[in-house]
Amino acid sequence: MPPTYAIRNTQYAILFVYLLLAALFATTTPPWQNPDEPAHYNYIAFVATQGRLPVLQMGDYDEAYLQRLKDEKFPPELSIAPVRYEFHQPPLYYILAAPLYWLGGGSLLALRLFSALLGAGTIWLLSLCFQIVFPEKPTLVLAATAFVAFLPMRIAILASVNNDALTELLIAGALLLLLRWTADDRRRTADGRRRTAFPIPHSPFPIPHLLFLGLLIGLAFLTKATAYILLPVALITIALVIATRSFTIHHSQFTIHNFLSSLLPVLLSSLLLALPLWLRNISTYGGLDFLGLAWHDRVVTGQPTTAAWIAANGWAAYWERAWNFTFKSFWGVYGWLGVFMDERVYTLLLIFSGVVAVGLVAGLLRLVRGKSQLAESRRWGLFVALLLLAGVAASYVWYNLGFVQHQGRYLFPALFAFGLLVALGWREALRPRVSFASAGLLLLWAVILAGTGLAAGALDKWTVLFLAGATGLLLVNGLLEHIPGAVRLRPFLYALPFVLLILLDAAIPFLYTVPQLAR
């Protein structure tokens, strides 16, 4: 079978396995046992039955009643109808889900599977994005795709009633357009000379494409506030591409006309599409509250504020919680963020994350020393990824300045960046020298942990064992090149973490969610 077909079949296989796992989560997770699921469901039900958008009102959030529902595991005799605190959300996801509500008679499972299908579309679009960044590195493409497909917490969220699924789909679509435009725009003429596909001083990107990008961003505005980071990412990237190519390709032929003719289609089409919703929110909630967030904060009382939490527990406890809970909930904390996996699972994920981080540092050092070069498409792809990640991380920090909401899933709009970084970091970690360095660091970690544990009389045997096992695996990987024919095992080592994620995903409903959430 030709390599291209093998790669495409592997992408299909990843998508198929994701759908199986998402269906498993959707069918086994007890009703309403996903974050905010009743509130999202009630929004869909309102649109489907009333034929209009809801308005968030005082009384739509009752902390005591919601806590009772969670404590009693949503018994049938307690209605979820009063849980309406998501009524301020932009409406697109709920409008699209309303026909399924009609056809399925309000079936929760049907709506969960709808979100899962949207998630499959996101995986496919992100895979196309990875192909643009790594056009000649199919292994990296497959690894990045597998990570975004099999991240356990993401599957759980995509198998629930939640507007995150559509948000991620629109973000992925916008990124795909943006990355295609930032790819090398030079082509060869018939005589072999280089020429530009989109000559300056005209727009370097066809205006219809820019309008389509703006429309996708506008649709994302109509889906969730977390997607607003898309607009600055797109505008900054396009501006830099124009400036860079104007000065390098056309010898400083940069014009304001060229600059504005590229930025304005994106800016105007996205803003005009969202304008009716913003005017409606300002009219409904007053002031300049075009997202309804200020009104939402007034309605949703009882949530722990950051200032109050720090006053009660101190800064040290706050930072410990911020790191610990963000890390765990990024990989997987289920139900209403109260169902944790076995602590040993998080330990293994922490070790893997650390090895990937070492790989990224090693790759950066190779780049700085000139031992590695990046093609233009890869440079722009990594720039977009890091810009997106910085924006999402900044919004995460900003949100937590007001409320204690250390939910790792809020970082998922930057999954494109996480996929790239994991694929690159893990590949670099398997280079022999980096493997030896990582093994040394893990061994040092194990020795320090064992020493402090023995001194305190509380040795963490499992963590020491895992560190020793990971050290041995990395040492074996580093020695493969010295064993005839053994280097063929490296692709299997590269695929190992993603295969283990699949096995973890398949086990989670039976080990954690169903035993702890079923009534």
N, C-alpha and C positions, 0 to 999 in steps of 0.2 A: 504493500500500500504506500503511495507517495507520501512524503512527510506532511505536506499541506493538508491532505485528507485526514491523516492521523491526528494532527493538531485540532482540526475542526471537529472531528469525532470526539476528541477529549473534551472540548468545550461543551459539546452537546451532552456528554456524560456528566460533566459537572452540573449542568443545568438540570438534568434529569434527577440526579441524586438530591440536589437542593429541593426540588419540588416534592420528592418523597419525604424528605425530612420536614419540610414546612407543613405538609399534609399531616404528618405524624404529630407535630406540635399542635396544629389546629384542632385535631380530633381528640387528642388526649388531655389537653389543658382544660380544666373545669371551667364552666361558664363564668365570665367576668373576672377571671383571675389573671388579668394582664393589666399593666398600668393604665389607668384612666379609660379602660375599655367601655364601661357602662356610659360614661359621659359622651364618648364618641358615637356609640350606638344610638343614644337618645337624639343626638344631632341628626343622624341619618333618618331616624324614625320621624322626626319633626318635619324634615324636608319632604319626605315621602308622603306623609299623611296630610300636611298642611299646605304644601305647595308653595312655601315661601321660606325665607331665612329666619332663624330664630334670633331673639335678642336676649343677651345675658342680663339677668335681673337679680336684685338682692334676694337671697333665699335659695339661689340655685346651687350654693355650696353649703353643706351642713357637715362640719367636721365630725361632730359626735355621731351622726347617723352613718356617715361613710365609714367611720372607724368600727361601728357596730357591724356593718355589712362585712367588712374584712375579717373582723374577729370571729364572726359566726359563719364565715365562708359562704356568704351570699345564699342564705336559705330561701327557698321559693316563696315563703310567706312574707318576706320583706321585699318590697318593690324597689327596683332600681330607678324608677321614673323620676324621683327627686334629684338624681345625680345629673346636673345639667351645666356644670361649670366650664365646659368646653364650648359653650354657645357663642363665644366671641371669636372663634377661629375663622379664618378665611374659608369660603364655602366649597371650593372646587371638588375636593375629595368626596364630600358628603353628597353633592349633587350627582356625581358619577356613580356613587354607590346606591342611590335611591332606587333606581330600576331593579337592582338585585333584591332590595328589600321587598319591593312589590312582588317580584316573581317568586321569591323564596318564602313569602309569607312571614317576613321578619326573621328568617333563619340566621342565627349567629354564626353557624358554621359556614354558610354561603358567603357571608361578609368577610369572615376570616380568610377563606380561600381566595376571595377577590384581592385582598391585600397581598397574599402570597404570590399570586400571578403578577401583580405589579412589581413585586420584588424580583421575580424572574426576569422581567424586562430590564430592570436596573442592572442585574448581573450581566446580561448580554451587552448592554450599552457600555458598561464599564470595561468589559473584555475588549470591545472595539477600541476604547480609549487606550488600554494597555498596549494594544497592537500598534497604535500610532507612536507611542513612546518607545516601544521595543520592537521595531519592525523586523529585525533579524534575530530576535531572542525569544523564540516561542516558549522556552522553558520558563522564562520570567513572566511572560503573559499568562501562562497556565497557572503559575504559582500565585500571582496577584489575584487572578480570577477565583481560584480556589479559596483564598483567604476571605474575600468579601462574600463568597457564597456560603462558607461553612462556619463563619464566626457565630458561636452559639447564641449569644444575646441577640444578634441581629435576626437570626431565624425566628426566635421567640417573638420579637416585635413585629416582624413581617407576617407572622401567623396569627396576628391579633387584629382587632378593629382599631385602626389608628391611621392618621393622615401622614405618618412618616413614610409609608410605602410610596405614595404618589409624589411626595416631596423629593425623595431620593431618585425616583425615576426621572423627574424633570431636571434635577441637578445633573444627573448622568447624561441626559440628552444635550443639555447646554454645554457641558464640558466636552462632549464629543465634537460638536460644531466648532467650539473654540480651539480645540487641539488640531483639528483638521486644517484650520486656517493658520495656525502657528507652525505647521509643518513646513519644510523647505519649499518655498514658492518658486524655486528656480527650475526650469526645464531646459533641455538641450534642443537647439534648433537642428534642422536637417544637416547643416555642415558641422555640427558638433559643438558650436559655441553655446555659451550659457545665456539664457534670457529669463526674464521674469514672467510668471504666469499672469500677474496682475500689475501692470506697469504703473509706476508713479509718474506724474502727479495725480493720476486718477486714484480712486479708492483701491487699496491693495486687496480688498476683499469685495466680491460682488455685493452690491447693496441688498438684493433679495435675500442673500444668506445672512447678512447682518440683521435684517428685519426679522428673519425667522429666529435668529438667536435672541433678539429682544422679545419676541412673542413667547418663546419658551421661558425666559426669565420672568416675564409678566405673568404667565400661568403659574409659575412657582410662587410668585407673590400672592396669587389667589389661593394658594394651598397651605402655606405655613410661614410664619415669620422667620424661622431659621434659614429659609432659602434666600433671604435678602442679601446675604453675603455674596451671592452670585454676581450681582450687578457691579460692585467695585472690583471683584476679581476679573470680570470680563473687560471692563473699561481700562483698568490698569494694564492688563496684558495686551490689549489691542493698541493702546497708546505706545507702549514700549516696543512692540513689533514694528509699528509705523516709524517710530523714531530711529530704531536700530537699522532697519532696512533702507530707510531714506538716506542715512549718513554713510552706510557701508556699501550699498549697491549703487546708489545714484549720486554719490559724491556731494552730499549735503543738499540735495534737492528736496528740502522739506518745506511744505507750505501749510499754512493754517487751513486752507481749503481742503487739502488732503486729510488733515487731522480731524476736522469737524465732520467731513463727509463719511468718515468711518465710525466715529463715536456717536453721532446724533441718531442714526437709525436704531442702534441698540438702545440708547437712552430713551428716546421718545416712544418707541413702540412698547417697551416694557412699562414705562410710567403711564402711558395712556390706557393700557389694558387694565392696570390696577386702579386707575383714578376713580371709576364709579364706586368701587368698594370703599376706598378711602373716604370719599364724600359721604357715603352712606353711614360709615362709622362715626365720622365727625358730627353728622346730623343726629345720630342716635345717642352717642355717648358724651358728646359735648367737647368743647375746647378744641385742641389739636390732636385728640386721641384717635388718630387715623387707623390704628391697629386694634383699638379696644383694650390695650394692655393695662393702661392706667385704671380703667374701670374694672377690669378683671382683678387687679390687685386689691381694689376696695371690696369686691364681692367675696373673694377667696380669703377669708380671715381664719386664723388658727394655724397656718403653716409656720414652722419655725424660721424666724429671721436670723440672718447671720450675726447681727449685732447681739441679739439676745442669747444665741447659742454660745458665742465666744464669752460673753459676760458670765454665763453659767458654768462653762467648762474650761475656759482658758484657750490661749492660742496654740499651745502644744497639742492639746487634744483635737483642736480644729484641723490643724495641718495633717495630723495622723489620720483623721477620718477622711479628709479630702483625698489624700493619696490612696488609702486603703479601699475606700468605697468606690472611688472612681475607677480604679484598676479592676476590681472585682466585677463591678456592674458593666464595665466595658466588655468583659469576656462572658459574664453570665450570672445575674442574680434575678430570680424569677418571681412569679406572682406579682404582688405589689411591692417588689424589691425587698422581700423578706425571706425568700427561699434561696439559700446559698448551696453551692456545691461543696463537696468534701474539700477540706482545707488543703489536702494533698494535691488536688487538681489545680488549685490556684498556685501552689508552689511550683508545679511543673510549668505552668503558663508563665510564671515570673522568670524561671530559668530560661525558657525559650525567648522571652522578651529581652532578657539581658544579653543573650548570645546574639540576637538580631541587632541590638544596639551596638555591641562591639563590632559586628560586621559593618554597620553603617559608618562608624568612626574610621575603621580600617579603609573602607572604600573612599571616604572623603580625603584621607591622608594620601592615598594613591593618586587621587585626582590633583591634589595640591602639588604633589611632587612631580607631576607631569607624566606619571607612569600609566595614566588612563586618560582617555579623551571622550568627550560626549558629543554625539552628533547633534545638529541643530534641533531636530525634533525632540530628542531626549532632553536637551537643555530647557527648551520651552515647556515640555511636559513636566519636568521636575519643578520648574518655576511656578507653573500653575498649581501644582500639587501643594507646594510649600506655602504659597500665598493663600490658598483655600484653607489649609490646615491652620495657618496663623489667624485667619479671620474667624474660623469656627472656635478655636481655642480662646480667642479674645472674647467672643460672645459668651462662651461657657463661664469664663472668669467673671464677666460683667453680671451675668445672671446670678451667680453665687455671691456676689457682693450684697445682694438684697435678701436672698433666701438660701437656706441650706438645701441645695439640690445637686449633690454630687453624683449625678447619674451619668455613667459613661456613655449611655446610648445617645446623649445629646451631642456627642462627638461624631456620630455616624454620618452627618452630611459631608464629612471629610474622608469618607471611606476610600475614595480614589487615592488620596495621599497615603493612607495606611496600607492599602494594597501594594502600592509601589515600594514603600519603605520596607515592608516585610519581605517582599520578593527579593529586593536588592540586598538587604541586610543578611538574609539567610544564605544567599548565594555567596556573598563575600565571606561569611563565617565559615563556609566549607572550603575556602582556599587553604592549602596546607599550613602556611605560616600563621594565618589568622586562627585556624583551628587549634594550633599549639598554644597561641597566646590566650585564646578563650579558655582552653583547658587549664592553663596555669591560673587564670583568674578564678575559675570555678573551684579549683583545688584549694586556692588560698581562702576563698569564702568558706569552704567546707572545714578547713583546719581551724579558722577563727571561730566558726559556729560551734564546732565540737569542743574547742578549748573553753569558750565561755559557758557552754552548756554543762560541761563536766564540772567547772568551777562552781556553777550555781546549783548543781544537782538536778538539772532539768534539761537533759540532752534531747534535742529534736532529732530523733533517729531517722525519721522519714526524709527530712530535708537533707541531712548529711548523706543518706543513701542515694537520693535523687541527684545530688551534686556529684557524687562519686560516679554514678552511672553516666551522667552527661559528660563528665570529664573523660571517662573511658571511651565513649562514643566519638568524641571529638579527636582524641588521640588516634583512634583507629582510622578515622577519616583522613587525618594528616599523613598516615603511613601508607595509604592506598597506592600512591604513586610509586612506591618502592616495591610493590608486590605485583609481579607480572599478571596483567589481565584484571587485577582487582579494581582498577579505576572505573570499570564499568558499573561498579556498585554505587558510585556517587549519585547518579540520578535517583536511585531508590532512597538514599539518605536524604536527598533534597525533597523528595515527595513525602517522606515519613511524617512530618508534623501535620500536613494537610489530611493525610489518611487518618491519623489519630484524632483530628478534629471531627471527621465524619463519625468515627466510632463513639466519640464523646457525645456528639449531637444525638445519635441514635439511643444512647443510654440515658440521657437526661430525663425524659418523661417518666421512665420506669424507676429511676433511682432517686429523683428529687421532686419533680413537680406534682406528679400524681400522688405519691405517698403523703406529701405534705399539704396538698391543697384540696384533695378530694374530701367530700363530707362523709 
